[in-house]
Amino acid sequence: MLEMEGVNQSPMLFGALMAEAKKRRISALKTPEKKQELWNDYLRVILVRNPFERFVSGYTDKLVPEGRGYSYIYKPISIKLQSQFKSMRNNPSDRVLSQEHATFEDFVNYLIRTPDGGRDNHWKSYEWWCGPCEHGYDIIMKMETLRDDVKYLWELLGISEEHRKWFFPEVKPAVDRLETERYFEKIPKNLSEALYDISKRDFNMFGYPKPKNGFAEVKFNVLR
C-alpha cells in the first residue's frame, strides 16, 4: 500500500508501521463523522470460518485446561458453565463427573440459551459482532482458503515480498474439520440442530452449507 503511494519503506519500518496500525480502533474515535470517514478510507476486510469450527476452536482454546486461553479470565467462566449446565447432560453418568471445567456439551447448551449480546465476544455471531450487512466489507476471506486469499490481498494492495511477513503472516488454524467432527459426534443431534438454527444466518451469509452429522466440509473459495 505504501509502495502504491510512491513511498519506499524498509521492512523494519514497515513492520513498525503495521504494529502501530493494529492499535487503531474505529471505536476509539469520538464522533460518528470521524468513524465514517475512517471506515470509508480503508479497504474493508473480514476473515470468517465455518461457525461450528469456530465454536470448537473457542472451546478448546478458552474453556479447557490445555487451552492457551484458559487463564484467570476463562477458567472461572468454564467452571461456571460446568456448574450451570452439567445437570442437562444427555448421559446421566456425565452429570456426576468430577472435572471442574465445562464439557463441550455444556458449552453448546450455553450457546443455545444465551443471546449474542450476553456472550463473550469470541462466541458472538458474525452478524452481531461484525455487522457485515451494515458495513459492506470489500473482501471476505475464509480460514479454509486463507493462504490463497492472503495472496490475493497482497497482490491487490501491492505488498512486496519483503513486506509480506508483516502483513497477515501465515496462520494455521488450531482446529480442523476432523477435530470439529469428533466434538460434534459426542453431543446429541438435537443440540447440533439447535446450534445450527441459531447460527443459520452466519452459515448462509458466508456460503457455508448446512452441516451433516454436525459438520460439513467447505468446498468453495473466497467470496469477492
C-alpha positions in Angstrom: 0.0 0.0 0.0 2.8 2.3 0.8 4.6 1.4 -2.4 1.4 2.2 -4.3 1.7 5.7 -2.9 5.3 6.0 -4.0 6.7 5.6 -0.5 9.7 3.2 -0.2 9.8 1.8 3.3 12.4 -0.6 4.8 11.0 -3.9 6.0 11.8 -3.0 9.6 10.0 0.4 9.4 7.1 -1.2 7.6 6.8 -3.7 10.4 6.7 -0.9 13.0 4.0 0.9 10.9 1.9 -2.2 10.8 2.3 -2.8 14.5 1.1 0.8 15.1 -1.8 0.4 12.6 -3.1 -2.6 14.6 -3.6 -0.4 17.6 -6.1 1.8 15.8 -9.7 1.2 16.6 -12.7 2.8 14.9 -14.5 2.5 18.3 -11.8 4.8 19.8 -12.9 7.7 17.6 -15.2 10.2 19.3 -17.6 11.3 16.6 -19.7 9.3 14.1 -18.4 11.5 11.3 -14.7 10.6 12.1 -15.6 6.9 12.3 -17.4 7.0 9.0 -14.6 8.9 7.4 -12.0 6.4 8.5 -14.3 3.5 7.5 -14.7 4.9 4.0 -11.0 5.4 3.5 -10.0 1.9 4.4 -10.3 -1.4 2.4 -12.8 -3.3 4.5 -11.8 -6.9 5.0 -13.4 -9.6 7.2 -12.0 -13.0 8.0 -14.5 -15.8 8.7 -14.6 -19.5 9.3 -17.2 -22.3 9.5 -19.3 -21.3 12.5 -19.2 -24.9 14.0 -15.4 -25.0 13.6 -15.2 -21.5 15.3 -17.2 -22.8 18.3 -14.9 -25.8 18.7 -11.8 -23.6 18.4 -13.2 -21.2 21.0 -14.0 -24.1 23.4 -10.6 -25.8 23.1 -8.7 -22.6 23.4 -10.5 -20.9 26.2 -12.5 -23.5 28.3 -10.3 -26.5 28.8 -7.1 -26.5 31.0 -4.9 -27.4 28.0 -6.1 -24.4 26.0 -3.8 -21.4 25.5 -6.5 -19.0 26.6 -7.5 -20.9 29.7 -6.5 -18.3 32.2 -7.7 -16.3 35.2 -10.4 -14.9 32.8 -11.8 -18.0 31.2 -11.2 -20.6 33.9 -13.9 -19.1 36.1 -16.2 -19.0 33.1 -15.6 -22.6 32.3 -16.2 -23.6 36.0 -19.5 -21.6 36.0 -20.7 -23.2 32.7 -19.9 -26.6 34.1 -21.9 -25.9 37.3 -24.8 -24.4 35.4 -25.3 -26.9 32.7 -24.0 -30.3 33.9 -27.5 -31.3 35.0 -28.6 -31.0 31.4 -26.0 -33.5 30.0 -27.6 -36.2 27.9 -25.7 -39.1 29.6 -26.7 -39.3 33.3 -23.3 -40.7 34.2 -21.7 -37.5 32.8 -23.7 -35.4 35.2 -21.6 -36.5 38.1 -18.1 -36.2 36.6 -15.6 -34.6 39.0 -13.9 -32.3 36.4 -14.3 -28.6 37.1 -14.1 -27.3 33.5 -17.1 -27.3 31.1 -17.6 -30.1 28.7 -18.3 -29.3 25.0 -21.9 -30.3 25.6 -22.1 -27.7 28.4 -20.7 -25.1 26.1 -23.3 -25.9 23.4 -26.1 -25.7 25.9 -24.8 -22.3 26.9 -24.6 -21.0 23.3 -28.2 -22.2 22.6 -29.6 -20.5 25.6 -27.6 -17.3 25.5 -28.4 -14.4 23.1 -25.5 -12.8 21.2 -25.5 -9.8 23.5 -24.8 -11.9 26.5 -22.0 -14.0 25.1 -18.2 -13.5 25.2 -17.0 -11.7 22.1 -15.2 -14.8 20.9 -18.6 -16.6 20.6 -20.9 -13.9 19.3 -22.2 -14.4 15.8 -20.5 -12.6 12.9 -23.8 -11.0 12.1 -24.0 -9.4 15.6 -20.3 -8.7 16.2 -19.1 -7.6 12.7 -22.2 -6.2 11.1 -21.4 -7.4 7.6 -24.7 -6.3 6.1 -24.4 -2.9 7.8 -20.7 -2.2 7.0 -20.4 -3.7 3.5 -17.0 -5.4 3.5 -15.0 -5.2 0.3 -13.4 -8.6 0.7 -14.4 -11.7 2.6 -11.6 -14.1 3.4 -12.0 -17.6 4.9 -9.8 -19.6 7.2 -10.4 -22.6 5.0 -8.8 -20.8 2.0 -6.7 -18.3 3.8 -3.4 -19.0 2.0 -4.9 -18.1 -1.4 -7.0 -15.3 0.0 -4.0 -13.6 1.6 -2.0 -13.9 -1.7 -4.9 -12.2 -3.4 -4.9 -9.4 -0.8 -1.1 -8.9 -1.2 -1.5 -8.5 -4.9 -4.5 -6.2 -4.6 -2.6 -3.9 -2.2 0.8 -4.2 -3.9 2.6 -5.6 -0.9 6.1 -6.6 -1.9 7.8 -9.9 -1.0 10.0 -8.3 1.6 7.0 -6.7 3.4 4.6 -9.6 3.3 5.8 -11.2 6.6 4.5 -8.2 8.4 1.1 -8.3 6.7 -1.0 -11.4 7.5 1.8 -13.8 8.5 0.9 -17.4 7.9 -1.9 -18.6 10.2 -2.5 -22.2 11.0 -5.9 -22.9 12.5 -5.7 -24.8 15.8 -8.8 -26.8 14.9 -9.6 -28.6 11.7 -12.6 -30.2 10.2 -11.9 -33.7 11.6 -11.5 -32.4 15.1 -14.7 -30.5 14.8 -16.5 -33.6 13.7 -15.1 -35.5 16.7 -16.5 -32.9 19.1 -20.0 -32.9 17.5 -20.2 -36.7 17.4 -20.1 -36.6 21.2 -23.2 -34.5 21.7 -26.9 -35.3 20.9 -28.0 -34.5 17.4 -30.8 -32.2 18.7 -28.2 -30.0 20.2 -26.3 -29.7 16.9 -29.6 -28.9 15.2 -30.4 -26.2 17.7 -27.0 -24.7 17.4 -27.3 -24.6 13.7 -30.7 -23.0 13.9 -29.3 -20.0 15.9 -26.2 -19.9 13.7 -28.0 -20.2 10.4 -27.5 -16.6 9.3 -23.8 -16.9 9.6 -23.8 -20.2 7.6 -25.9 -18.7 4.9 -24.3 -15.3 4.7 -20.9 -16.7 4.0 -21.8 -19.6 1.9 -21.3 -22.5 4.3 -23.5 -25.5 3.7 -25.8 -26.9 6.4 -23.8 -29.4 8.4 -24.5 -33.1 8.0 -23.9 -35.1 11.2 -22.7 -32.0 12.9 -20.3 -30.6 10.3 -19.8 -30.3 6.5 -16.6 -29.8 4.5 -16.2 -26.5 2.7 -15.6 -27.0 -1.0 -15.5 -23.4 -2.3 -13.2 -20.4 -2.4 -13.3 -16.9 -1.1 -16.2 -14.6 -2.0 -15.0 -11.4 -3.6 
